[in-house]
Amino acid sequence: MPDLDKPGPSRREQILAAAAELFARHGFHGVGIDDIGSAVGISGPALYRHFRSKDAMLGEMLTSISEHLLTDGQSRVDEAADPVAALDELIRFQIGFALDNPALITVQERNLGNLTDPDRRRVRALQRRYVEVWVSTIRAVVGGVSEPAARTAAHAVFGLLNSTPHSRHLDRDQMAELLAGMAHGALAATPGAADRADRRTDGGVDMSAGNATSATGTG
């Protein structure tokens, strides 16, 4: 049953959702204000009651995505029982976001260059902070890995998980499990993981894909 107590999306949120779908399908420059208005059942000029321009719409869209990823990602790490659980939470959080928001993933991937300079700086700053959440978590799990290697590994995993808008051949649950296993496997191959397997005997963790998954109760 639907949650009758949960408020529906505001008009502003409806506009952003429609704009994201259109930007993903046709590109930022291929969509006009009238197209977005038509998608939400209002006239194009009426959109200016909510957003001063199409640029402002894109700026709020990508800024809100970046704020959500940073805030919720950090919360999952803070609430996790240990570093292995924190890494699994980050992986599953990113997977959920990518599977549930393919249009936003596509817009984020393609349209950073279309942001105004102030919006681009803000989005980039938020993205860097989100990456650092991953970097610190990877380094807590994979002993001995350098910061550049952890950062490179994080970006590689983002590339894997964010490719989902282009490869939806399985149902959502199957796709989520496949991606989680692949992400764990990729991180287990990070330089420093294999030669630190003995850490599990002295309070560390085993980052092999199977053990990392079972340690968090997802196997």
C-alpha positions as CSV (number, residue, x, y, z in Angstrom):
1,M,0.0,0.0,0.0
2,P,1.2,3.5,-0.6
3,D,2.4,5.5,2.4
4,L,-0.5,8.0,2.8
5,D,1.4,10.0,5.4
6,K,4.4,10.6,3.1
7,P,4.1,13.9,1.2
8,G,4.3,13.8,-2.5
9,P,7.0,15.6,-4.5
10,S,6.7,19.4,-4.5
11,R,6.1,21.2,-7.8
12,R,9.8,22.2,-7.7
13,E,10.8,18.6,-7.3
14,Q,8.5,17.5,-10.1
15,I,10.1,20.1,-12.4
16,L,13.6,18.9,-11.6
17,A,12.7,15.2,-12.1
18,A,11.1,16.0,-15.5
19,A,14.1,18.2,-16.5
20,A,16.5,15.4,-15.5
21,E,14.7,12.9,-17.8
22,L,14.7,15.3,-20.7
23,F,18.3,16.4,-20.2
24,A,19.4,12.7,-20.1
25,R,17.4,11.9,-23.2
26,H,18.1,15.0,-25.4
27,G,21.0,16.8,-23.8
28,F,20.9,20.0,-21.9
29,H,21.0,22.2,-25.1
30,G,18.4,20.0,-26.8
31,V,15.7,20.9,-24.2
32,G,13.8,24.1,-24.0
33,I,11.8,25.7,-21.2
34,D,8.6,24.9,-23.1
35,D,9.6,21.2,-23.2
36,I,10.1,21.0,-19.5
37,G,6.8,22.9,-18.8
38,S,4.9,20.5,-21.1
39,A,6.3,17.5,-19.2
40,V,4.9,18.8,-15.9
41,G,1.7,20.2,-17.3
42,I,2.4,23.9,-17.1
43,S,3.4,26.6,-19.6
44,G,7.1,27.2,-20.1
45,P,7.0,30.8,-18.8
46,A,5.3,29.5,-15.6
47,L,8.5,27.7,-14.8
48,Y,10.1,31.0,-14.0
49,R,8.1,31.2,-10.9
50,H,10.2,28.3,-9.6
51,F,13.6,28.7,-11.4
52,R,15.1,31.9,-12.8
53,S,16.6,30.0,-15.7
54,K,17.4,26.6,-17.2
55,D,21.0,27.1,-15.9
56,A,19.6,27.5,-12.4
57,M,17.6,24.3,-12.8
58,L,20.7,22.3,-13.8
59,G,22.7,23.9,-11.0
60,E,20.2,22.9,-8.3
61,M,19.8,19.5,-9.8
62,L,23.5,18.6,-9.7
63,T,24.2,20.4,-6.4
64,S,21.4,18.5,-4.7
65,I,22.7,15.2,-6.0
66,S,26.1,15.9,-4.7
67,E,24.9,17.0,-1.3
68,H,22.7,13.9,-1.0
69,L,25.6,11.6,-1.9
70,L,28.0,13.3,0.6
71,T,25.5,13.6,3.5
72,D,24.0,10.1,3.2
73,G,27.3,8.4,2.4
74,Q,29.0,9.9,5.4
75,S,26.0,8.9,7.6
76,R,26.3,5.3,6.5
77,V,30.0,5.3,7.3
78,D,29.4,6.9,10.7
79,E,26.8,4.4,11.6
80,A,28.6,1.3,10.4
81,A,29.9,-1.2,13.0
82,D,33.4,-1.4,11.5
83,P,35.4,-0.4,8.3
84,V,34.3,-3.5,6.3
85,A,30.7,-2.8,7.0
86,A,31.2,0.9,6.2
87,L,32.7,0.0,2.8
88,D,29.8,-2.4,2.0
89,E,27.3,0.4,3.0
90,L,29.0,2.8,0.7
91,I,29.0,0.3,-2.2
92,R,25.3,-0.5,-1.7
93,F,24.3,3.1,-1.2
94,Q,26.0,4.1,-4.5
95,I,24.4,1.1,-6.3
96,G,21.0,2.1,-5.0
97,F,21.4,5.6,-6.1
98,A,22.6,4.6,-9.6
99,L,19.8,2.0,-10.1
100,D,17.0,4.3,-8.9
101,N,18.2,7.5,-10.6
102,P,19.6,6.6,-14.0
103,A,18.6,10.0,-15.5
104,L,20.4,11.9,-12.8
105,I,23.5,9.7,-13.2
106,T,23.5,10.5,-17.0
107,V,23.0,14.2,-16.4
108,Q,25.7,14.4,-13.9
109,E,28.1,12.5,-16.2
110,R,27.4,14.7,-19.2
111,N,26.6,18.2,-18.0
112,L,29.2,19.4,-15.5
113,G,30.5,21.6,-18.3
114,N,27.1,23.3,-18.7
115,L,27.0,24.6,-15.1
116,T,27.7,28.2,-14.3
117,D,31.2,28.7,-12.8
118,P,29.9,29.1,-9.2
119,D,27.7,26.0,-9.5
120,R,30.5,24.0,-11.0
121,R,32.9,24.9,-8.2
122,R,30.3,24.0,-5.6
123,V,29.5,20.6,-7.2
124,R,33.2,19.8,-7.7
125,A,33.9,20.6,-4.0
126,L,31.0,18.4,-2.9
127,Q,32.1,15.6,-5.2
128,R,35.7,15.7,-3.9
129,R,34.5,15.5,-0.3
130,Y,32.4,12.4,-1.2
131,V,35.4,10.8,-2.9
132,E,37.4,11.4,0.3
133,V,34.7,9.5,2.3
134,W,35.5,6.5,0.0
135,V,39.2,7.0,0.1
136,S,39.4,7.0,3.9
137,T,37.1,4.0,4.1
138,I,39.1,2.0,1.6
139,R,42.3,2.8,3.4
140,A,40.8,1.7,6.7
141,V,39.9,-1.7,5.1
142,V,42.9,-2.2,2.8
143,G,46.0,-1.7,5.0
144,G,49.0,-0.3,3.3
145,V,47.2,1.1,0.3
146,S,48.4,4.6,-0.7
147,E,46.1,7.5,-0.9
148,P,46.5,7.9,-4.7
149,A,45.8,4.2,-5.1
150,A,42.7,4.4,-2.9
151,R,41.4,7.4,-4.8
152,T,42.0,5.7,-8.1
153,A,40.2,2.6,-6.9
154,A,37.2,4.7,-5.7
155,H,36.9,6.4,-9.1
156,A,37.1,3.0,-10.8
157,V,34.3,1.7,-8.7
158,F,32.2,4.8,-9.5
159,G,32.7,4.1,-13.2
160,L,31.6,0.5,-12.7
161,L,28.5,1.3,-10.6
162,N,27.4,4.4,-12.6
163,S,27.5,2.5,-15.9
164,T,24.1,1.0,-14.9
165,P,21.9,3.4,-16.9
166,H,23.5,1.9,-20.0
167,S,23.3,-1.8,-19.0
168,R,20.0,-2.7,-17.4
169,H,19.8,-6.4,-18.5
170,L,18.8,-7.8,-15.1
171,D,16.1,-7.0,-12.7
172,R,17.0,-4.5,-9.9
173,D,17.9,-7.0,-7.2
174,Q,20.0,-9.2,-9.5
175,M,21.7,-6.1,-10.8
176,A,22.4,-4.8,-7.3
177,E,23.9,-8.1,-6.1
178,L,26.0,-8.4,-9.3
179,L,27.4,-4.9,-8.9
180,A,28.1,-5.3,-5.2
181,G,30.1,-8.5,-5.9
182,M,32.0,-6.8,-8.7
183,A,32.8,-3.7,-6.7
184,H,34.1,-5.8,-3.8
185,G,36.2,-7.9,-6.2
186,A,37.6,-4.7,-7.8
187,L,38.6,-3.3,-4.4
188,A,40.1,-6.6,-3.3
189,A,42.5,-6.2,-6.2
190,T,43.7,-2.8,-5.0
191,P,47.5,-2.9,-4.4
192,G,48.0,-3.7,-0.8
193,A,45.0,-5.9,-0.3
194,A,46.5,-9.2,-1.2
195,D,49.7,-8.9,0.8
196,R,47.8,-7.7,3.9
197,A,45.5,-10.7,4.2
198,D,47.3,-11.7,7.4
199,R,45.7,-8.6,9.1
200,R,42.6,-10.7,9.9
201,T,44.8,-12.6,12.4
202,D,45.7,-9.5,14.4
203,G,42.5,-7.5,14.4
204,G,42.4,-6.6,10.7
205,V,40.0,-7.7,8.0
206,D,40.1,-10.0,5.0
207,M,39.2,-8.0,1.8
208,S,38.8,-11.0,-0.5
209,A,35.4,-10.6,-2.3
210,G,33.8,-13.5,-0.6
211,N,34.9,-12.7,2.9
212,A,34.2,-9.0,2.6
213,T,30.7,-9.8,1.6
214,S,30.0,-12.4,4.2
215,A,31.5,-10.2,6.9
216,T,28.7,-7.7,6.4
217,G,25.9,-10.2,6.2
218,T,25.2,-9.8,2.5
219,G,26.3,-13.1,1.3
